[in-house]
Amino acid sequence: MRYLHTMVRVKDLEQSLNFYCSVFGLKETRRIENENGRFTLIYLAAPEDIKAAHSVHSPELELTYNWDKEDYTGGRNFGHLAYEVDNIYETCKNLAAKGIVINRPPRDGHMAFIKSPDGISIELLQKGEKLSPEEPWVSMENTGTW
C-alpha cells in the first residue's frame, strides 16, 4: 500500500490555485475536465516529491472544483494536510509576508498551522530536528482555529 492523494473540494478554483501554487509552492501535475460530471480535478504535488518520484507517482493533493456552486463547511473536520519544510521559520515568514495568517506559530521550532482559502488546516513540520526557539515566533499567540 502507498499513499496516493488527499482530495479537498474548493469553492473558487483561481483563488485556490493561487494559494496552493503561487503562495504555498505546490506544482500542478495534471488536470481533468469532466463536462458530463461538471467538475474539474487538479492534482498538485510538492516540487521535492515530483523530483524524488522519478517514474513512481508522487503523493498529491487533488483539488475538486464542482462547476455548480456549493457551500462547503467543516474543513477542519476531515483533519489536516501535512507538509515537511526545510526551515519552518523561513516558511512561516514568507507565508506571512504574502498575507497568510499563521494560526499556530512555530513556537517550538517544529510545528505550525495555516489555513487554505477554503478553511483546510495545513500543518507545517520542520524537516529533521526541531529548530531552536526564536522570536518573534516564541511570543506569538494562536490566531483563530487550526
C-alpha positions as CSV (number, residue, x, y, z in Angstrom):
1,M,0.0,0.0,0.0
2,R,1.2,3.5,-0.7
3,Y,-0.3,7.0,-0.2
4,L,-1.8,8.4,-3.4
5,H,-3.6,11.7,-2.7
6,T,-5.9,13.7,-0.5
7,M,-8.9,15.3,-2.1
8,V,-10.4,18.7,-1.0
9,R,-13.3,20.5,-2.5
10,V,-12.7,24.1,-3.4
11,K,-15.2,26.9,-4.0
12,D,-13.0,29.3,-6.0
13,L,-10.6,27.5,-8.3
14,E,-8.4,30.5,-9.2
15,Q,-8.1,31.6,-5.6
16,S,-7.2,28.0,-4.5
17,L,-4.7,27.6,-7.3
18,N,-3.1,31.0,-6.4
19,F,-2.8,29.8,-2.7
20,Y,-1.6,26.3,-3.3
21,C,0.8,27.1,-6.2
22,S,1.8,30.7,-6.1
23,V,1.9,31.2,-2.4
24,F,2.4,27.7,-1.0
25,G,4.7,26.4,-3.8
26,L,3.0,23.2,-5.0
27,K,3.1,22.4,-8.7
28,E,0.3,21.2,-10.9
29,T,0.9,17.7,-12.2
30,R,-2.3,17.0,-14.2
31,R,-5.8,18.3,-14.8
32,I,-9.0,16.6,-15.7
33,E,-12.1,18.5,-17.0
34,N,-15.3,16.4,-16.9
35,E,-18.1,18.1,-18.9
36,N,-20.7,15.4,-18.1
37,G,-19.9,15.4,-14.4
38,R,-19.5,19.2,-14.4
39,F,-16.3,19.2,-12.4
40,T,-12.5,19.8,-12.7
41,L,-9.9,17.8,-10.9
42,I,-6.4,19.4,-10.5
43,Y,-3.6,17.4,-9.0
44,L,-0.8,19.2,-7.2
45,A,2.5,17.9,-5.7
46,A,5.4,19.4,-3.7
47,P,8.4,20.0,-6.0
48,E,10.6,17.7,-4.0
49,D,8.1,14.9,-4.3
50,I,8.0,15.3,-8.0
51,K,11.8,15.1,-8.2
52,A,12.0,12.1,-5.8
53,A,9.3,10.2,-7.6
54,H,11.0,9.9,-11.0
55,S,9.0,7.1,-12.5
56,V,6.9,6.5,-9.4
57,H,3.7,8.5,-8.9
58,S,4.3,11.1,-6.2
59,P,1.8,11.8,-3.3
60,E,-0.6,14.6,-4.5
61,L,-3.3,17.0,-3.4
62,E,-6.4,16.7,-5.5
63,L,-8.4,19.9,-5.8
64,T,-12.0,19.1,-6.8
65,Y,-13.9,22.1,-8.3
66,N,-17.6,21.4,-8.9
67,W,-18.9,23.8,-11.6
68,D,-22.3,24.1,-9.9
69,K,-21.9,26.3,-6.8
70,E,-22.0,24.6,-3.4
71,D,-21.1,25.8,0.0
72,Y,-18.7,23.6,1.9
73,T,-18.3,23.7,5.6
74,G,-16.3,22.0,8.3
75,G,-12.9,21.8,6.5
76,R,-11.2,21.1,9.9
77,N,-13.5,18.1,10.4
78,F,-11.6,16.0,8.0
79,G,-8.3,16.6,9.8
80,H,-5.4,18.4,8.0
81,L,-2.8,18.2,5.3
82,A,0.8,18.0,6.4
83,Y,4.0,19.2,4.7
84,E,7.6,18.9,5.7
85,V,9.6,22.1,5.2
86,D,13.4,22.8,5.2
87,N,13.1,25.8,7.6
88,I,9.8,26.3,9.4
89,Y,10.7,29.9,10.4
90,E,11.6,31.0,6.9
91,T,8.5,29.2,5.5
92,C,6.2,31.0,8.0
93,K,7.9,34.3,7.5
94,N,7.4,34.0,3.7
95,L,3.8,32.9,4.0
96,A,3.0,35.8,6.5
97,A,4.7,38.3,4.0
98,K,2.2,37.0,1.4
99,G,-0.8,37.7,3.7
100,I,-1.3,34.2,5.1
101,V,-2.3,34.1,8.8
102,I,-0.1,31.7,10.9
103,N,-2.8,30.2,13.0
104,R,-0.5,28.2,15.2
105,P,3.0,29.8,15.1
106,P,6.1,27.6,15.2
107,R,6.9,28.5,18.9
108,D,8.7,25.1,19.3
109,G,10.7,25.3,16.1
110,H,8.9,22.2,14.9
111,M,5.3,22.7,14.0
112,A,2.9,25.4,12.7
113,F,-0.5,25.6,11.2
114,I,-2.1,27.7,8.5
115,K,-5.4,27.5,6.6
116,S,-6.3,27.5,2.9
117,P,-8.9,29.9,1.5
118,D,-11.4,27.1,2.0
119,G,-10.6,26.6,5.7
120,I,-8.5,23.5,5.3
121,S,-5.9,23.2,8.0
122,I,-2.3,22.7,6.8
123,E,0.3,21.5,9.2
124,L,3.9,22.6,8.6
125,L,6.6,20.3,10.1
126,Q,10.3,21.1,10.4
127,K,12.4,18.7,8.4
128,G,14.8,16.8,10.7
129,E,15.5,18.1,14.2
130,K,13.4,20.9,15.5
131,L,15.0,24.4,15.3
132,S,16.0,26.4,18.4
133,P,13.1,28.6,19.6
134,E,13.3,32.1,18.1
135,E,11.4,35.4,18.3
136,P,9.0,36.6,17.1
137,W,7.6,33.1,17.0
138,V,8.1,32.2,20.7
139,S,5.9,35.1,21.8
140,M,3.2,34.7,19.2
141,E,-0.2,33.6,20.3
142,N,-2.5,31.3,18.3
143,T,-4.9,33.1,15.9
144,G,-8.3,31.5,15.3
145,T,-8.6,27.8,15.0
146,W,-6.2,25.3,13.4
